């Protein structure tokens, strides 16, 4: 899908994927693994930045990329409003919500940048890539390009964490994938550390699956 297509979706607020909160599966993963090394994180197709900001709350140096200028602009504004004092150190512990349901300040401000993940060269290699249904939002014919992009943007030995949409109907975007397809496409380059059915948004319960991969060094 073209940049103009996605930009139009944001400008007209035609964003049924926008839930106003990070992936519940990601929230649970980070809460359940508090001792993960705090490296750099790439969130391609970051949208309004909820997942990137969740990583930042946990002390990761996080970069969100999207093809739509409106998404990057809004994510950047939100992150600036939520950022803590300049120079605040990265925390290895999850920041607890502040009183009255307000969002907590971010100990590390995420950076957002316009980019075409499938085609652009990365500004740097990353320790983590987090995928939240981008694989299912692109044309199925581009999925080989997607795997090559992950290899281009991720460091050898880095982690690829994915939330894939299995049951979303045939008329995309999004287009569904399967566990068999994920294994076929990624196993030649990655070791599968774990996969499971995550907690999801209410309309996606039982329809998503998370995969935690480690890129092979050789």
Residue pairs with C-beta under 8 A, 6 or more apart in sequence:
1 137
1 138
1 139
1 173
3 67
3 68
3 116
6 66
6 67
6 68
6 71
7 67
7 68
7 69
7 70
8 14
9 15
9 68
10 68
10 70
10 71
10 74
11 70
15 47
17 47
17 133
17 137
17 174
18 47
18 48
19 50
19 201
20 50
21 50
22 50
22 51
22 53
22 54
23 50
23 51
23 54
23 132
23 163
23 198
23 200
23 201
24 198
24 199
24 200
24 201
25 163
25 198
25 199
25 200
25 208
25 210
26 51
26 54
26 55
26 130
26 132
26 161
26 163
27 54
27 199
28 198
28 199
29 161
29 198
29 210
29 212
30 36
30 54
30 55
30 58
30 94
31 94
34 92
34 93
34 94
35 92
37 127
38 58
38 59
38 60
38 61
38 90
38 92
39 60
39 61
39 126
39 127
39 128
39 158
40 60
40 61
40 62
40 63
40 124
40 126
40 127
40 128
41 52
41 55
41 60
41 61
41 62
41 63
41 126
41 127
41 128
41 129
41 130
42 63
42 65
42 122
42 126
42 128
42 129
42 130
42 153
42 154
43 49
43 51
43 52
43 55
43 62
43 63
43 64
43 65
43 129
43 130
43 132
44 65
44 66
44 115
44 117
44 129
44 131
44 134
44 149
44 153
45 65
45 66
45 67
45 117
45 131
45 132
45 133
45 134
45 137
46 52
46 64
46 65
46 66
46 71
46 75
46 112
47 66
47 71
47 75
48 71
48 74
48 75
48 78
49 64
49 71
49 74
49 75
49 76
49 78
49 79
49 110
49 112
51 64
51 130
51 132
52 62
52 63
52 64
52 75
52 79
52 110
52 112
53 62
53 78
53 79
53 82
53 106
53 110
55 62
55 110
55 128
55 130
56 62
56 79
56 106
56 107
56 108
56 109
56 110
57 94
57 95
57 104
57 106
57 107
58 91
58 93
58 94
58 95
59 90
59 91
59 92
59 93
59 107
59 108
60 90
60 108
60 128
61 90
61 108
62 108
62 110
62 111
63 110
63 111
63 112
63 113
63 123
63 126
64 72
64 75
64 110
64 111
64 112
64 113
65 112
65 113
65 114
65 115
65 117
66 72
66 75
66 112
66 114
66 115
67 114
67 115
67 116
67 117
69 114
72 112
72 113
72 114
75 110
75 112
76 112
79 106
79 109
79 110
79 112
80 109
82 103
82 104
82 105
82 106
82 109
83 105
83 106
83 109
84 105
84 106
84 107
84 109
88 107
88 108
89 107
90 107
90 108
91 107
91 108
95 104
95 105
95 106
95 107
96 104
97 103
97 104
98 104
98 105
113 123
117 134
117 146
117 149
117 153
118 138
118 142
118 145
118 146
118 149
119 145
119 149
121 152
122 152
122 153
125 153
125 154
125 155
125 158
126 153
126 154
126 155
126 158
127 155
127 158
127 159
128 154
128 158
128 159
128 160
128 161
129 150
129 153
129 154
129 158
129 159
129 160
129 161
130 161
130 162
131 150
131 160
131 161
131 162
131 163
131 164
132 162
132 163
133 163
133 164
133 165
133 174
133 208
134 146
135 143
135 146
135 162
135 164
135 177
136 164
136 165
136 168
136 172
136 173
136 174
136 175
136 176
136 177
137 172
137 173
137 174
138 146
138 173
139 175
140 172
140 175
143 181
143 185
144 185
147 185
147 186
147 189
150 160
151 189
151 215
154 160
154 215
155 215
156 215
156 216
156 217
156 218
157 214
157 215
157 217
158 214
158 215
159 212
159 213
159 214
159 215
160 186
160 190
160 211
160 212
160 213
160 214
160 215
161 210
161 211
161 212
161 213
162 182
162 210
162 211
162 213
163 198
163 208
163 209
163 210
164 177
164 182
164 208
164 209
164 210
164 211
165 174
165 176
165 177
165 204
165 207
165 208
166 176
166 177
166 178
166 179
166 207
166 208
166 209
167 176
167 206
167 207
168 174
168 175
168 176
168 207
169 176
170 176
179 195
179 209
182 195
182 209
182 211
183 192
186 192
186 211
186 213
189 215
189 216
190 213
190 214
190 215
190 216
191 213
191 214
191 216
192 211
192 212
192 213
193 212
193 213
193 214
194 211
194 212
195 209
195 210
195 211
195 212
196 209
196 210
197 206
197 208
197 209
197 210
198 208
198 209
198 210
199 205
200 206
200 207
200 208
